[in-house]
């Protein structure tokens, strides 16, 4: 008798759990692209980092997080560069500086002078990208 009661209870519990495992309603879709304004906000946040503001005064290995966050900016900027060749060029330049930082082994303490120069070039490239990004109509109308 106990065995039947346990089986019945376990069966009932299984039905309840399987019924709860499916969400009601449609499957959620991916979030819409936030647009170039959101990228401009991210760029402004990156411009507050010491690796941007004083690239010759920081040790390059301490900039790895900054560079990692910066690495996806060029690809995102290229998404908005249709009809804006200067934005595409700025994205390419920024991408090249990120690759140079990694190629020069700056994250692991590569040549300090070379890495400082790379961070300086990166800061200049980020400034140029921000200038071009800010000229887009969708970004120019948003508050800073």
MINU-462321 format. One record per atom (N, C-alpha, C): x, y, z; residue in one letter. Coordinates in steps of 0.05 Angstrom, whole numbers, padded with zeros to 5 digits, always signed. Atoms other than C-alpha are relative to their C-alpha. Example, Ala and Ser with C-alpha at 12.3 -4.5 7.8 and 13.67 -1.06 7.14 Angstrom:
BEGIN
+00018-00024+00000A
+00246-00090+00156A
+00018+00024+00000A
-00016-00024-00001S
+00273-00021+00143S
-00015+00022+00014S
***
This chain:
BEGIN
+00016-00024+00000X
+00000+00000+00000X
+00017+00025+00000X
-00018-00023-00001X
+00056+00048+00017X
+00013+00004-00027X
-00014-00002+00026X
+00091+00033-00049X
-00019+00014-00020X
+00019-00012+00019X
+00028+00051-00088X
-00004+00030+00006X
+00004-00028-00008X
+00019+00116-00049X
+00024+00016-00008X
-00025-00014+00008X
+00092+00135-00061X
+00001+00004-00030X
-00001-00002+00029X
+00087+00119-00135X
-00021+00021-00010X
+00021-00019+00007X
+00022+00159-00140X
+00009+00028+00006X
-00009-00027-00008X
+00053+00218-00103X
+00023+00009-00019X
-00022-00007+00018X
+00116+00216-00146X
-00010+00006-00029X
+00011-00005+00026X
+00075+00212-00210X
-00014+00027-00001X
+00014-00026-00001X
+00032+00271-00189X
+00021+00023+00000X
-00021-00021-00001X
+00095+00311-00172X
+00013+00004-00027X
-00012-00002+00026X
+00125+00294-00240X
-00018+00015-00019X
+00018-00014+00018X
+00063+00319-00276X
+00000+00030+00006X
-00001-00028-00008X
+00064+00384-00236X
+00025+00013-00010X
-00026-00012+00009X
+00138+00396-00251X
+00002+00002-00030X
-00002-00002+00029X
+00132+00381-00325X
-00019+00021-00010X
+00018-00021+00008X
+00073+00427-00330X
+00011+00028+00004X
-00012-00026-00006X
+00114+00484-00300X
+00025+00005-00016X
-00025-00004+00014X
+00174+00473-00344X
-00003+00015-00025X
+00004-00015+00025X
+00144+00508-00403X
-00012+00027+00006X
+00011-00027-00004X
+00132+00583-00405X
-00024+00003-00017X
+00023-00007+00016X
+00066+00608-00428X
+00008+00023-00018X
-00005-00023+00018X
+00068+00655-00487X
+00022-00006-00020X
-00021+00003+00021X
+00116+00666-00545X
+00028-00001+00012X
-00028+00001-00008X
+00190+00653-00541X
+00011+00028-00003X
-00011-00026+00003X
+00227+00718-00527X
+00021+00002-00022X
-00019-00005+00021X
+00267+00747-00584X
+00024+00016+00011X
-00023-00016-00009X
+00335+00781-00580X
-00006+00029+00003X
+00005-00028-00004X
+00339+00852-00557X
+00007+00015-00025X
-00006-00016+00024X
+00338+00905-00612X
+00026+00014+00004X
-00025-00014-00001X
+00402+00940-00630X
-00005+00028+00013X
+00004-00026-00014X
+00409+01000-00583X
+00008+00024-00017X
-00007-00022+00018X
+00439+01042-00639X
+00026+00013+00007X
-00026-00013-00004X
+00499+01087-00646X
+00002+00017+00025X
-00001-00016-00025X
+00479+01129-00586X
+00010-00016+00023X
-00009+00017-00022X
+00491+01071-00539X
+00030-00005-00003X
-00029+00004+00004X
+00560+01060-00570X
+00015+00026+00008X
-00013-00026-00008X
+00576+01134-00560X
+00002+00002+00030X
-00001+00000-00030X
+00558+01127-00486X
+00023-00018+00009X
-00022+00018-00008X
+00605+01067-00481X
+00027+00013-00005X
-00026-00013+00007X
+00661+01105-00516X
+00006+00022+00021X
-00005-00021-00020X
+00652+01164-00468X
+00009-00012+00027X
-00008+00014-00025X
+00657+01116-00409X
+00028-00010-00002X
-00028+00009+00004X
+00721+01086-00437X
+00020+00024+00001X
-00018-00023+00000X
+00749+01156-00445X
+00005+00011+00028X
-00005-00008-00028X
+00745+01165-00369X
+00022-00017+00013X
-00020+00018-00011X
+00795+01108-00359X
+00028+00013-00001X
-00027-00010-00001X
+00867+01125-00339X
+00016-00009-00024X
-00015+00010+00023X
+00892+01083-00397X
-00005+00018-00025X
+00006-00019+00021X
+00859+01135-00442X
+00010+00028+00007X
-00007-00028-00008X
+00871+01199-00402X
+00030+00004+00004X
-00029-00003-00005X
+00944+01186-00383X
+00014-00025-00009X
-00011+00026+00009X
+00968+01129-00427X
+00030-00003+00005X
-00029+00003-00005X
+01042+01145-00415X
+00007-00003+00029X
-00005+00001-00028X
+01034+01144-00340X
-00009-00027+00013X
+00010+00025-00011X
+01001+01076-00331X
+00017-00023-00010X
-00014+00024+00010X
+01034+01008-00336X
-00019-00015-00018X
+00017+00012+00020X
+01007+00974-00398X
-00014-00025+00010X
+00015+00024-00009X
+00990+00907-00363X
-00025+00007+00016X
+00024-00008-00015X
+00940+00945-00319X
-00022+00010-00019X
+00020-00009+00020X
+00903+00966-00383X
-00014-00023-00014X
+00011+00023+00014X
+00883+00896-00404X
-00031+00001+00000X
+00030-00002-00001X
+00810+00905-00381X
-00010+00022-00019X
+00007-00023+00018X
+00806+00972-00417X
+00002-00009-00029X
-00004+00008+00028X
+00834+00942-00481X
-00021-00022-00008X
+00020+00021+00006X
+00787+00882-00476X
-00027+00013-00005X
+00026-00013+00004X
+00727+00928-00469X
+00000+00017-00026X
-00003-00016+00024X
+00753+00971-00526X
+00000-00017-00025X
-00004+00017+00023X
+00764+00912-00572X
-00025-00004-00017X
+00024+00004+00016X
+00691+00905-00593X
-00012+00026-00011X
+00010-00026+00009X
+00681+00980-00606X
+00003+00002-00031X
-00002-00004+00029X
+00709+00979-00678X
-00021-00016-00016X
+00020+00016+00014X
+00663+00922-00700X
-00028+00012+00002X
+00026-00013-00004X
+00603+00957-00670X
-00002+00026-00016X
+00000-00025+00015X
+00623+01023-00702X
-00004-00005-00030X
+00003+00006+00029X
+00628+00990-00770X
-00029-00006-00007X
+00029+00005+00005X
+00555+00970-00763X
-00015+00026-00007X
+00013-00026+00005X
+00538+01044-00766X
+00015+00017-00021X
-00017-00015+00019X
+00590+01064-00818X
-00010+00001-00028X
+00010-00001+00027X
+00548+01053-00880X
-00006+00029-00007X
+00003-00028+00009X
+00552+01118-00917X
+00018+00020+00016X
-00018-00017-00016X
+00604+01144-00867X
+00028-00012+00000X
-00027+00012+00003X
+00673+01124-00893X
+00020+00008+00021X
-00019-00009-00020X
+00709+01166-00841X
-00004-00015+00026X
+00005+00017-00024X
+00676+01126-00785X
+00012-00027-00004X
-00012+00027+00006X
+00697+01061-00819X
+00030+00002+00003X
-00029-00003-00002X
+00768+01087-00824X
+00009+00003+00029X
-00007-00003-00028X
+00769+01108-00751X
-00003-00027+00015X
+00003+00026-00012X
+00743+01039-00732X
+00024-00018-00007X
-00023+00016+00009X
+00798+01006-00773X
+00026+00008+00015X
-00023-00010-00014X
+00851+01050-00740X
+00000-00010+00029X
+00002+00009-00028X
+00826+01034-00670X
+00005-00030+00002X
-00004+00029+00000X
+00824+00960-00687X
+00030-00007-00003X
-00029+00004+00004X
+00896+00964-00711X
+00016+00005+00026X
-00014-00006-00025X
+00918+00995-00645X
-00004-00022+00021X
+00006+00022-00018X
+00884+00940-00605X
+00017-00024-00007X
-00016+00022+00009X
+00919+00888-00647X
+00030+00005+00006X
-00028-00006-00007X
+00986+00924-00637X
+00006-00004+00029X
-00003+00004-00029X
+00976+00924-00562X
+00004-00029+00006X
-00002+00029-00005X
+00966+00849-00563X
+00025-00011-00013X
-00024+00009+00014X
+01021+00837-00614X
+00026+00007+00015X
-00024-00009-00015X
+01071+00876-00572X
+00001-00012+00028X
+00000+00014-00026X
+01053+00832-00512X
-00002+00019+00023X
+00003-00020-00021X
+01034+00893-00471X
-00014-00010+00025X
+00014+00011-00023X
+00987+00854-00426X
+00018-00016+00018X
-00019+00016-00016X
+01046+00813-00402X
+00026+00015+00006X
-00023-00017-00007X
+01094+00871-00392X
+00020+00002-00023X
-00018-00004+00023X
+01123+00880-00462X
+00016+00026+00004X
-00016-00024-00001X
+01170+00937-00477X
-00017+00024+00009X
+00016-00021-00013X
+01145+00995-00433X
-00004+00024-00019X
+00002-00023+00018X
+01160+01050-00483X
-00018-00006-00024X
+00017+00008+00022X
+01129+01013-00541X
-00029-00002+00008X
+00028+00003-00009X
+01067+00996-00501X
-00013+00027+00007X
+00010-00027-00005X
+01060+01068-00477X
-00007+00015-00026X
+00005-00012+00026X
+01064+01092-00549X
-00025-00013-00012X
+00023+00013+00010X
+01012+01040-00568X
-00025+00010+00014X
+00023-00010-00015X
+00965+01063-00513X
-00006+00029-00008X
+00004-00027+00009X
+00975+01135-00536X
-00014+00000-00028X
+00013+00003+00027X
+00958+01115-00608X
-00029-00009+00003X
+00027+00010-00005X
+00897+01078-00581X
-00018+00023+00010X
+00016-00022-00010X
+00873+01140-00544X
-00007+00019-00023X
+00005-00017+00023X
+00881+01182-00607X
-00021-00012-00018X
+00019+00014+00017X
+00843+01130-00647X
-00028+00000+00012X
+00026+00000-00013X
+00787+01127-00596X
-00012+00028-00001X
+00010-00028+00002X
+00781+01203-00597X
-00011+00004-00029X
+00009-00003+00028X
+00776+01202-00673X
-00025-00015-00005X
+00025+00015+00004X
+00724+01147-00672X
-00023+00014+00014X
+00021-00014-00014X
+00684+01185-00620X
-00010+00024-00016X
+00007-00023+00016X
+00686+01247-00663X
-00018-00008-00024X
+00015+00009+00023X
+00661+01210-00724X
-00027-00012+00008X
+00025+00011-00010X
+00609+01172-00684X
-00020+00022+00008X
+00017-00022-00010X
+00583+01236-00653X
-00012+00016-00023X
+00011-00015+00022X
+00571+01265-00722X
-00024-00014-00013X
+00024+00014+00011X
+00518+01213-00738X
-00025+00013+00010X
+00024-00014-00008X
+00448+01242-00737X
-00013-00013+00025X
+00013+00013-00023X
+00422+01190-00686X
+00015+00006+00026X
-00016-00006-00024X
+00478+01208-00638X
+00000+00029+00006X
-00001-00029-00004X
+00481+01283-00649X
-00024+00011+00014X
+00024-00010-00012X
+00410+01291-00625X
-00004-00010+00029X
+00002+00010-00027X
+00421+01253-00560X
+00017+00017+00019X
-00016-00015-00020X
+00444+01287-00496X
+00026-00015+00007X
-00026+00013-00007X
+00517+01274-00476X
-00001-00011+00028X
***
